[in-house]
């Protein structure tokens, strides 16, 4: 057998040298994902109301939420709580100063659909 054909056959059997040549291709994929825009929602609180009370709302009506004024607002992305913070105004525009990043477990478990309702009968 020709020595060149044997060595080229061995080279094709070797695993790729990704570890030696740099970071794995996952990094490139992550860079692509960083440019995707996601909707961010601030949740100041929630309330549960009957349809009758909801249809009776008019301009100037006040809806009592389940949080105190001093409680942090929640920052949601895709319905999941990712952080909490303090509402602020920057150059006449609302914003939020992040004071806490939600734990990985909390980010996975909290969604807009399974947020506990604040009691109340809808009769």
Buried (B, 14 or more C-beta within 10 A) or exposed (E): EEEEEEEEEEEEEEEEEEEEEEEEEEEEEEEEEEEEEEEEEEBEBBBEBEEEBEEEEEEEEEEEBBBEEEEBBBBBEEEBBBBBBEEEEEEEEEEBEEEEEBEEEEBEEBEEEEBEEEEEEEE
